[in-house]
Amino acid sequence: MDFGIKGRRAIICASSKGLGRACAIALAEEGVDLVLTARTEGPLKDTAEFITNKYGVDVKAIAGDITTVEGRKAVLEECASPDILVNNAGGPPPGDFHDWTIDDWMKAINANMLTAIELIRQTVDGMQDRKFGRIVNITSAAVKAPIDILGLSNGARAGLTGFCAGISRKTVAHNVTINGLLPGPFETDRLLSTMAPAAKATGRPIEEIMAERAKLNPAGRFGQPEEFGAACAFLCSDKAGFITGQNILLDGGAFPGTM
């Protein structure tokens, strides 16, 4: 299927590795030119070089912290008028809510709610004027089924979800869609970090913990990043203009509800 987005331009946040990288690769396969950003320059450049060499699209790599004013300014100076925006940021650390201070909450809300809202604010009007725009927020399955040790993530990402539920019903009239992709357990560095406390508490190798957790999923495995990237690319396509305000769960069937 031709997704109809060849030659479009996309900003993809936190795209040096993991799910952000997978989304970048999937969009590059469709001929989309990319502006990638992440905090660590080395892995970001490696990803940009890999995509350029394999897919031949134009790729710009902007190292910086997208959760800061300076980081966003650098990205938007490179690409002031994106057709596609993939919001993504590393999740806050797990823990016990008794230990979290107001500062911890503000960091989480800034990274996983306010940063995405600000990027949407600065790009959505141009998308509406051009009559094409696709915004995908990478959030978490915890939005739908909260995880107790990920309270900071639960709260911040739910806030972003609520905000986008409102504006996505207005922008769609201009062919600008806003949707959320909610990853469950995918084989990424983030998954390793969430398994580490259990490994430490039991004194068992993290590989054993991961193997056990994978078997508990209805799919009998963890997701692969390329599966996530393919879902993102479809939502960014010209075939997905009638999908907006949705939060699509990719979790191997782990969520036990009917809706």
C-alpha positions in Angstrom: 0.0 0.0 0.0 1.3 3.5 -0.9 0.8 5.6 2.2 0.9 8.8 0.0 3.4 10.7 2.2 6.5 10.6 0.0 8.3 13.9 0.1 6.5 15.0 3.3 8.6 16.2 6.2 8.5 14.9 9.8 9.8 15.9 13.2 10.4 12.8 15.3 11.3 13.3 19.0 13.5 11.0 21.0 14.4 9.2 17.8 17.9 7.9 18.3 16.8 4.5 19.5 13.8 2.5 20.7 10.3 3.2 19.5 11.2 6.7 18.2 13.9 5.2 16.0 11.5 2.6 14.7 9.0 5.3 13.7 11.7 7.2 11.9 12.7 4.1 9.9 9.1 3.3 9.0 8.5 6.8 7.8 11.7 6.8 5.8 10.6 3.6 4.1 7.6 5.7 2.9 9.9 8.4 1.5 9.4 11.0 4.3 12.3 13.4 4.9 13.1 13.5 8.6 14.3 15.9 11.4 15.4 13.7 14.2 16.2 14.9 17.7 17.5 13.3 20.9 19.8 14.3 23.8 22.8 12.1 23.0 24.6 13.1 19.8 26.4 9.8 19.1 23.5 7.5 18.8 21.4 10.1 17.0 24.1 10.6 14.3 24.3 6.8 13.9 20.6 6.6 13.4 20.6 9.5 10.9 23.4 7.9 8.9 21.8 4.5 8.9 18.5 5.9 7.6 20.2 8.2 5.0 22.3 5.4 3.6 19.5 2.8 3.5 16.5 4.9 2.3 18.0 7.9 0.6 15.7 10.4 2.3 16.9 13.8 3.6 17.7 13.4 7.3 18.7 16.2 9.7 19.9 15.3 13.2 19.5 17.9 15.9 21.0 16.9 19.2 19.4 18.5 22.2 16.8 18.2 24.9 13.3 18.6 23.4 11.8 19.2 26.8 13.6 22.6 27.0 12.9 25.9 25.2 16.3 25.8 23.5 15.8 22.2 22.3 12.5 23.0 20.7 13.8 26.2 19.2 16.7 24.3 17.5 14.3 21.7 16.0 11.7 24.2 14.8 14.4 26.4 13.2 15.4 23.4 11.1 11.8 22.5 10.3 9.3 25.2 11.0 6.6 23.7 8.9 6.4 19.9 9.4 3.7 17.8 7.9 4.2 15.1 10.5 5.0 15.5 14.2 5.8 12.4 16.4 5.9 13.5 20.0 8.0 11.2 22.2 10.0 11.6 25.4 11.6 9.2 27.8 9.4 8.2 30.7 10.0 9.3 34.2 11.6 6.7 36.6 9.5 4.2 38.5 9.1 4.4 42.2 6.8 4.9 45.2 4.6 8.0 45.1 5.5 8.8 48.7 9.0 9.6 47.6 8.1 12.0 44.7 8.4 15.7 45.3 6.6 18.5 43.5 9.8 18.9 41.5 9.6 15.3 40.4 6.1 15.9 39.3 6.9 19.0 37.4 9.7 17.3 35.5 7.4 14.5 34.5 4.6 16.8 33.4 7.0 19.0 31.4 8.5 16.0 29.6 5.5 13.9 29.0 2.7 16.5 28.7 3.7 20.1 28.3 6.5 19.6 25.7 4.1 17.8 23.4 1.5 20.4 23.8 4.0 23.2 23.0 5.2 21.5 19.9 1.6 21.0 18.8 0.9 24.7 19.5 3.8 25.8 17.4 3.1 23.5 14.4 -0.6 22.8 14.1 -1.8 26.1 12.6 0.5 25.7 9.6 -0.7 22.1 9.1 -4.3 23.4 9.1 -3.4 26.1 6.6 -1.8 23.5 4.3 -4.7 21.1 4.8 -2.5 18.2 5.8 -1.1 17.2 9.2 -0.5 14.1 11.2 0.4 14.3 14.9 1.2 11.1 16.8 1.9 11.1 20.5 3.8 8.1 21.8 2.5 7.7 25.3 2.0 4.4 27.2 -0.4 1.5 27.8 -0.4 2.9 31.4 -2.8 5.6 30.1 -5.4 2.9 29.7 -4.3 0.6 32.5 -2.2 2.4 35.1 0.9 0.7 36.5 1.4 1.6 40.2 5.2 2.1 40.1 4.8 4.3 37.1 2.6 6.9 38.7 4.6 9.9 37.3 4.1 8.6 33.8 0.4 7.6 34.5 -0.4 11.2 35.5 1.5 13.2 33.0 0.6 11.1 29.9 -3.1 11.0 30.9 -3.0 14.8 31.0 -1.7 14.9 27.4 -4.3 12.4 26.3 -7.1 14.5 27.8 -5.8 17.7 26.1 -5.6 16.1 22.7 -9.0 14.5 23.0 -10.4 18.0 22.8 -8.4 19.7 20.0 -8.3 16.6 17.7 -12.0 17.0 17.1 -11.4 20.5 15.8 -8.3 20.1 13.7 -9.6 17.1 11.7 -11.9 19.4 9.6 -8.6 20.7 8.1 -7.2 17.2 7.5 -5.0 17.4 10.6 -5.3 14.3 12.8 -4.0 13.9 16.4 -3.8 10.4 17.8 -2.0 8.5 20.6 0.0 5.3 20.2 0.1 3.4 23.5 2.9 0.9 23.7 2.8 -2.1 26.0 6.0 -4.1 26.6 8.3 -3.6 23.6 11.9 -4.8 23.6 13.6 -1.4 24.3 16.0 0.1 26.8 12.9 1.5 28.6 11.6 -2.0 29.2 14.9 -3.0 30.7 14.8 -0.1 33.1 11.4 -1.0 34.4 12.5 -4.6 34.9 15.6 -3.7 36.8 14.0 -3.1 40.2 12.4 -6.6 40.2 15.8 -8.1 39.3 17.5 -6.2 42.1 14.9 -7.1 44.7 15.0 -10.8 43.9 18.7 -11.1 43.1 17.9 -12.8 39.8 19.3 -12.0 36.4 17.2 -9.5 34.5 17.1 -11.9 31.5 15.1 -14.4 33.7 12.7 -11.7 34.8 12.1 -10.6 31.2 11.5 -14.1 30.0 8.9 -14.7 32.7 7.2 -11.5 32.0 7.1 -12.2 28.2 5.4 -15.5 28.8 2.6 -13.7 30.8 1.6 -11.6 27.8 -1.2 -13.2 25.7 1.1 -13.0 22.7 3.7 -15.0 24.6 6.4 -12.4 23.8 7.3 -8.7 23.9 6.6 -6.4 20.9 9.2 -5.6 18.4 9.9 -1.9 17.7 9.4 -2.3 13.9 5.8 -3.4 14.6 5.3 -0.1 16.5 6.9 1.9 13.7 4.6 0.4 11.1 1.5 1.5 13.1 2.9 5.0 13.4 3.6 5.2 9.7 0.0 4.2 8.9 -1.4 6.8 11.3 0.8 9.4 9.5 -0.4 8.3 6.0 -3.0 9.9 3.8 -5.1 6.8 4.3 -5.7 7.7 8.0 -7.5 11.0 7.7 -10.7 9.7 9.3 -8.9 8.5 12.4 -8.5 11.2 15.1 -8.7 11.6 18.8 -7.9 7.9 19.2 -5.6 6.1 21.6 -4.4 2.9 20.0 -3.1 0.2 22.3 -0.2 -2.0 21.1 0.2 -4.5 23.9 -0.2 -8.0 22.6 -3.6 -8.3 24.1 -2.5 -7.6 27.7 -5.3 -5.1 28.5 -8.3 -7.3 29.6 -11.1 -5.0 28.5 -13.5 -5.1 25.6 -12.9 -1.5 24.6 
